[in-house]
Amino acid sequence: MFFKDKKHAWWLKIIVVKTTAVVLFTVILLFDVPSLRVSAAILGNRPGWWLRMQPRTDSVRIWRELDYVAINRHFESLKTPFPQEMIKAIAWCESEWRHFDEYGQSYVSVNIKYLAPASAPAGMKTGRIKNVTYDLGLMQINEKSNSLDPCTWDLVRIKNDPEYNLQAGVRVLEKKRAYVRYLQKKKNWPEIERRYHLRGRSELEITLKAYNGFRTSWNYVNRIQNLMAERPWEQAMLKELEAKGKRKCDGLKYSLGREKTLVQPGWANRYQGLIVKAQTPVLAHPAKLILPAPLPEK
């Protein structure tokens, strides 16, 4: 046969290699096998570019309509090593639980860093832009975050899928906590403590500080603590339940078609009872701070 000739055996090798490459690429393209994503990276493609998975319609609806009660259930069912109230507070601080804006587009914020001349005082900005980055979605994941492995996390899906964005935010927190533990083992940790005012702070507080970027100010951590104490999402859920209860009562009034039923004794009690009954299983227990009280600014 043709391939038994040693002079032409290299043709067989080329055919086998090309066939294997085509089959491998097809499997990655169609089935998104996680173990083969590294092969796609070797081929020079941006990891995850083939994965344009759109979230389920029913899941997207609650985020587009900003159904706080349903969103709260997603937070409650989230598996995370961190306190759930802290995750809720971070999401509220970053985006107020919004993943889509009023136009139905993904909620994106812009970060602009300016160049400062060497002779300018600290903090002074100039008109020259150093770089521009974008924070994406519910947890405001930075597009250039080095806490997420690009071979396993898809940036497009982080932008379009709110549940995936939430999982990515938890992953960033885990990586930040690991980074803090790494810093604590270094010899210059006392110098880092002095520079960023970390002395007397818990590991969880320092992790929160790292989530927003290491800065000397503790304003971000203090905001998270205040949100955990105030729980504004419960007020939002209460207003939503009141609006739903009022719509139900208004629909009942309209269906009766009699004005005298509006002034019947006991109508207000039935209306209030409807709201109380609807909101009872949703309201959480009184606030319990997970983090210690914020220290005064130095």
C-alpha angles and dihedrals in degrees: 000000000000096000093050089071108097091213091063100035090104089068089064091052092051092049092049093048093047093047091050092049093050093048092047093048091048092052091050092046097048106030104026096223105197094211090058098050090096088061089057090051090052089052088061099250123132106260112254096016091124091050107083094154113170117211120248115282094235091051094049092049095066091051094046092048090041094232098185095189093054092042090052089056089056090054091047092052094047114116108221138144089227127079110276091224089058091052090050091049093050092050091047092048092048101042110347087249092301121139096165129044127226090277094055094252125128113277106252129172127195126231116200122188119196130205118246122205117242092243095050122102118260113283096020114137131207132201093258114100118222098189143331125221135174132227113213134216135313099348094031095238110194112237091226097045112146091202093079121068107231089212092063105025122065113214093201092054091047087058097045106032115063095194091050089048090054091052090049090053091053089049091053089053090051091051091047091052090051089050091052091051089050091052092049090061094053122100093236093056092112089056091049090049091052095045097049098031094244098146112120094013124124124241091250092055092049089049090054089049090052092049090064093038127274108285134155091242122085095200094114094052091046090052091052091050092049091049091051089054098043098036097200091183089071090058089049090051091048092052090048092051091047090051091049091047092049091050090052092049092045090051090051091049091050093049093053090056094201124113092204091067089064091068099038114129114262096025094113090048091053090049093050091044090055091055094045091048091050097047100041099085092045104053112094129221120278114293116280115189113227094188126058118257115281117262121232117269115268 
